[in-house]
């Protein structure tokens, strides 16, 4: 019985201090600020900790440091919906790599009771990365009230809202310009959701900026988003949504010559639906994507797309956020990641 009680005893910092011959303060420094004690003291304390089985309590440690050693990724939708887009997975890989190298953990922050605001209110993290968030959203004000540093990816960037972006308007212009320059005039645009029938050119969210790029490309050929032959469909960035829209296109009165998508995973869903119904790509319908995810290179035909490096975006955002957490004065508030046009076989 006595042996069982000893096994159940949790070795404390007091036990380690007694066993090593150093004070609890010195022991705390060994784990939290080793530069404040001698190398000899550090080695003795660590060796003693190993021998007696002492493991620091992370909750107590974080309370003493007033840090969680964790950054949060605030998801804009249900986690199962968000993770259907491989582009988000690539962003997470980049954030995770930076966290690993910096000694931070990554906490996924899905909606809490269906609310982004509730997720912000209850998050136990040192800083947050948001996806596509706009400066006027209530969640931004909540983060400011909580004094939580935050960085946006694909959101509205300013000195008050640091972030990582690409030039979405220019990228979308180049995407549609590539299609128009090859003579396509019956074009289906597969956008991200924006609600309503028309989007103001003044809006700065991703969908609006990409639509502005489409408007600019079309205007150079005397066309508009409502011109004959130009059609638009709103869809989430999932393969299933790409399939759904492709089915609508296939069942319509006439096939477009090209389908231009705001995400690769939409484009892949569209390609699979068309090809499975005998519609050859690109000889009957060309398909172009946007993101440059790995899957776009292995589908048949390989997907022509605008490539934006999701992993690089994630890593840059995490690095910027860690600068904010550690110093509160980042060297830059906007990181512009370059995009490229990847010419493959689907156009």
Buried (B, 14 or more C-beta within 10 A) or exposed (E): EEEEEEEEEEEEBEBBBBBBEBEEEBBBBBBEEBEEBEEEBBEBBBEBBEEEEBEBEEEEBBEEEEBBBBBBBBBBBEEEBBBBBBBBBBBBEBBBBBBEEBEBBBBEBBBBEEEBBBBBBEBEBBBBBBBBBBBEBEBBEBBEEEEBBBBBBBBBBEEEBBBBBBBBBBBBBBBBBBBBEEEBBBBBBBBBEBEEEEBEEEBBBBBBBBBBBBBBBBEEEEBEBEEEEBBBBBBBBBBEBBBBBBBEBBEEEEBBBBBBBBBBBBBBBBBBBBBEEEBEBBEEBBBBBBBBBEBBEEBEBBBBBBBBBBBBBBBBBBBBBBBBBEEEEBEEBBBEBEBEBBEBEBB
